[in-house]
Amino acid sequence: MTSRRVDFDAVTAGRDMAPARLTVGIVSAGRVGSALGAALERAGHVVFGVCAISDVSVRRARTRLPDSEILSIEEVAARSELLLLAVPDAELAGLVQGLARARVVRPRTIVAHTSGANGVGVLAPLAEVGAVALAIHPAMTFTGHDEDLRRLANACFGITAADEVGYAIAQSLVIEMGGEPVRVPEDSRMLYHAALAHGSNHLLTVVVDALAALRVALDGPGLLGQQEIDDQPGGLAERLLAPLASAALDNALRRGQSALTGPVARGDADAVAAHLSAMAAVDSRLAEGYRALSLRTAERADAAPAIFELLEGH
């Protein structure tokens, strides 16, 4: 198959002109790569090939991208107009260096990675041979299920490029996939990624810890006809916490600091001490997590001195 070169004038033209259709190759067909590949195909691009190693990746590729061939990394790279590198952060630099040594990426190929922590610097070995380097990171968690594609429609993408032409290409691709592009400077990528991890991964940890404590608190005979407490997701503990946690998140996003409530913000040291004691009786790690987050909450709320004395006095 002979692949045409990218028409950059078409890609970066005014809004009335659709971006050029691209032949897309993906390394690899994990949760992120397969979801973005499906979104690009919906936009009219052609995902001709994917690299899929594990049985799970092969099944995912055949399900989400049934018209794509499963090829080697070198074949995918050599035939791509848009080469999407959707590998874990720790593997990205090695993959880029290997592609550069193999000389399989042709000049003017658009090479985009999906790493949040990296900008375009990691793609320098390929940029040196004429590739257009882009960082296109969807700020979304992926499960490998159908909801991934639906969530992309509401997701922001952190994009970084070496120049304005690159930013225009990245912006066009993200908009076509249904996302909202957000410009992230090269030297801010790590902070950008850390902030997203803090606000999503740690949120999950807090919620799961809270559910564990609730299961202990609710253990025992329930009301007539009510589901018994167990350790499976979607149970009574989840239904109890979900409206409160959802409202708290919504308030934080819409109202910011002013939405903060609870015993720390009120300066109720006795209640906080009782919370710590109750959690420590279940698991000392739960109590320490509560203490650490309460201290940060106290700093944000400019809480009463008694709160700081309690939380720092251990």
C-alpha positions in Angstrom: 0.0 0.0 0.0 1.4 3.4 -1.0 0.4 6.1 1.5 0.1 9.7 0.4 1.8 12.5 2.3 -0.1 14.8 4.6 -1.5 17.9 3.0 -0.6 20.4 5.8 -2.4 23.3 4.0 -5.6 21.3 4.2 -5.1 20.3 7.8 -4.5 23.8 8.9 -6.9 25.6 6.6 -9.9 27.6 7.8 -12.9 26.2 9.6 -14.8 25.8 6.3 -12.4 23.2 5.1 -12.4 19.7 6.7 -9.0 18.4 7.7 -7.3 15.9 5.4 -8.3 12.3 5.8 -5.4 10.4 7.2 -4.2 6.8 7.2 -3.7 6.0 10.9 -1.5 3.4 12.5 -1.7 2.6 16.3 0.9 1.2 18.7 -0.7 -0.3 20.7 -4.3 -1.6 20.9 -4.8 -1.0 24.6 -7.7 0.7 26.2 -6.6 4.2 25.1 -5.3 3.4 21.7 -8.3 1.3 20.6 -10.7 4.0 21.9 -8.9 6.8 20.1 -8.7 4.7 17.0 -12.4 4.1 17.0 -13.0 7.8 17.5 -10.7 8.7 14.6 -12.5 6.2 12.3 -15.8 7.8 13.3 -14.3 11.1 12.1 -13.5 9.6 8.7 -9.9 8.7 9.1 -8.8 5.2 8.2 -7.1 3.1 10.9 -5.3 0.6 8.6 -3.2 -1.2 11.2 -2.6 -1.7 14.9 0.1 -3.4 16.9 -1.4 -5.8 19.4 0.7 -8.3 21.4 -1.4 -9.7 24.2 -4.5 -11.8 23.6 -6.6 -9.1 25.3 -5.2 -6.4 23.0 -5.8 -8.6 19.9 -9.5 -9.2 21.0 -9.9 -5.5 21.7 -8.5 -4.5 18.3 -10.7 -7.0 16.5 -13.8 -5.7 18.3 -13.2 -2.0 18.2 -11.2 -1.8 14.9 -12.4 -4.8 12.9 -11.2 -3.4 9.5 -7.7 -2.9 10.7 -4.8 -5.3 10.2 -2.8 -6.5 13.2 0.8 -5.7 12.2 4.3 -5.4 13.6 5.4 -2.1 15.0 7.7 -1.5 12.0 4.9 -2.1 9.5 2.5 0.1 11.3 5.1 2.9 11.6 6.2 2.7 7.9 2.7 3.0 6.5 1.2 5.6 8.7 0.4 9.2 7.9 -0.7 9.6 11.6 1.2 7.3 13.9 -0.4 7.1 17.4 1.8 5.8 20.1 -0.5 4.7 22.9 1.9 2.9 25.2 2.5 3.3 28.9 4.7 6.3 29.9 7.6 4.0 31.0 7.7 2.4 27.5 7.4 5.6 25.4 11.0 6.8 25.2 12.4 3.3 24.4 9.8 2.8 21.6 10.6 6.2 20.1 14.4 5.5 20.1 13.8 2.1 18.6 11.7 3.6 15.8 14.3 6.2 15.1 17.1 3.6 14.9 15.0 1.4 12.6 14.4 4.5 10.3 10.8 3.3 9.5 9.0 6.6 10.2 9.0 8.7 7.1 9.5 12.5 7.0 6.2 14.5 7.5 4.5 11.7 9.3 2.5 13.0 12.2 3.6 11.2 15.3 1.4 11.7 18.4 1.7 10.0 21.8 -1.0 9.9 24.5 1.2 10.2 27.6 0.1 12.9 30.0 3.4 13.4 31.7 5.4 13.9 28.4 5.4 16.7 26.0 7.0 16.6 22.5 10.6 16.4 23.8 10.4 12.6 24.1 9.7 12.5 20.4 12.8 14.4 19.4 14.6 11.4 17.8 11.7 11.2 15.3 11.3 15.0 14.9 15.0 15.0 13.8 14.1 12.9 10.8 11.2 15.1 9.8 8.2 13.8 11.8 5.6 16.2 13.2 5.7 15.6 16.9 2.5 16.0 18.9 1.4 15.2 22.5 -2.3 14.4 22.6 -3.4 13.2 26.1 -7.1 12.5 26.8 -7.9 13.6 30.4 -10.1 10.6 30.9 -9.9 7.2 32.5 -10.5 4.2 30.2 -12.1 0.9 31.2 -11.9 -1.0 27.9 -15.7 -1.0 27.7 -18.3 0.9 25.5 -18.4 3.9 27.9 -14.9 4.9 26.8 -16.2 6.2 23.5 -19.1 8.0 25.1 -16.8 9.7 27.6 -14.5 11.0 24.9 -17.3 13.3 23.8 -17.0 15.2 27.1 -13.3 14.9 27.6 -10.6 17.6 27.4 -7.3 16.7 25.8 -4.0 18.2 26.8 -2.1 19.0 23.6 1.5 20.1 23.2 3.3 20.8 19.9 6.6 22.3 18.7 5.0 25.1 16.7 1.7 26.6 15.7 1.2 24.3 12.7 1.5 21.4 15.1 -1.0 22.9 17.5 -3.4 23.4 14.7 -3.1 19.8 13.6 -3.6 18.5 17.2 -6.5 20.8 17.7 -8.2 19.6 14.6 -7.7 16.0 15.5 -9.1 16.4 19.0 -12.2 18.3 17.8 -12.9 15.6 15.3 -12.8 13.0 18.0 -15.4 15.0 19.9 -13.0 16.3 22.6 -12.0 19.8 23.7 -8.3 20.6 23.1 -6.4 22.4 25.9 -2.9 23.8 25.2 -0.3 22.7 27.8 3.2 24.2 27.6 6.0 21.7 27.3 7.6 22.5 30.6 4.2 22.2 32.4 3.3 18.7 31.3 4.5 17.0 34.5 2.5 19.4 36.7 -0.5 19.0 34.5 -0.3 15.2 34.8 0.3 15.3 38.5 -2.8 17.5 39.0 -5.0 15.1 37.0 -3.6 12.1 38.9 -4.2 13.8 42.3 -7.8 14.8 41.3 -8.8 11.4 39.9 -6.7 8.6 41.2 -6.6 9.9 44.8 -10.4 10.7 44.6 -10.9 7.0 43.8 -8.8 6.0 46.8 -10.7 8.4 49.1 -14.1 7.0 47.9 -13.0 3.4 48.2 -11.7 4.0 51.7 -14.9 5.7 52.7 -16.9 2.7 51.4 -14.8 0.3 53.4 -15.5 2.2 56.6 -19.2 2.4 55.7 -19.4 -1.4 55.2 -18.1 -1.8 58.7 -20.5 0.8 60.1 -23.5 -0.8 58.4 -22.7 -4.4 59.2 -25.4 -6.3 61.0 -29.1 -7.0 60.5 -30.6 -4.8 57.9 -34.2 -3.6 57.4 -36.8 -6.0 56.1 -36.2 -6.7 52.5 -33.0 -4.6 52.3 -29.8 -5.9 50.6 -27.2 -7.3 53.0 -23.9 -5.5 53.3 -21.1 -7.2 51.4 -17.9 -6.2 49.7 -19.2 -6.1 46.1 -19.5 -2.8 44.3 -23.0 -1.3 43.7 -24.3 -2.2 47.1 -25.9 -0.3 50.0 -22.7 1.5 51.0 -22.3 2.9 47.4 -25.9 4.0 47.3 -25.5 5.8 50.6 -22.4 7.6 49.6 -23.1 8.3 45.9 -25.5 11.3 46.2 -23.3 13.0 48.8 -20.0 12.4 46.9 -21.6 13.5 43.6 -22.9 16.7 45.2 -19.6 17.4 46.8 -17.7 17.0 43.5 -20.3 19.1 41.7 -20.1 21.9 44.4 -16.3 21.9 44.2 -16.2 22.2 40.4 -18.9 24.9 40.3 -18.4 26.8 43.5 -14.8 26.1 44.5 -13.5 26.7 48.0 -16.8 28.3 49.2 -18.5 24.9 49.0 -16.3 23.4 51.8 -18.3 22.1 54.7 -17.9 19.6 57.5 -16.3 19.4 61.0 -12.8 20.6 60.0 -14.2 23.7 58.2 -16.4 24.3 61.3 -13.6 24.0 63.7 -15.2 21.1 65.5 -12.1 19.4 67.0 -14.1 17.0 69.1 -15.9 15.6 66.1 -12.6 15.2 64.2 -11.0 13.5 67.1 -14.0 11.1 67.4 -13.7 10.4 63.6 -10.0 9.5 63.9 -10.7 7.2 66.8 -13.6 5.4 65.0 -11.5 4.9 61.9 -8.4 3.7 63.8 -10.6 1.0 65.4 -11.2 -0.3 61.9 -7.9 0.3 60.2 -5.0 2.5 61.3 -4.3 3.3 57.6 -7.8 4.7 57.2 -7.3 6.9 60.1 -3.9 8.2 58.8 -5.4 8.9 55.4 -8.3 10.8 57.1 -5.8 12.7 59.3 -3.6 13.8 56.3 -6.6 14.9 54.2 -8.1 16.7 57.2 -4.9 18.6 57.7 -4.9 19.8 54.1 -8.6 20.7 54.4 -7.7 22.7 57.6 -5.1 24.6 55.7 -7.5 25.4 52.9 -10.2 26.4 55.3 -7.9 28.4 57.6 -9.4 26.3 60.4 -9.3 27.0 64.1 -6.0 26.4 66.0 -7.5 23.5 67.9 -7.9 21.6 64.7 -4.2 22.0 63.8 -3.2 21.0 67.3 -5.2 17.8 67.1 -4.0 16.9 63.6 -0.4 17.7 64.0 -0.1 16.4 67.6 0.9 12.8 66.8 
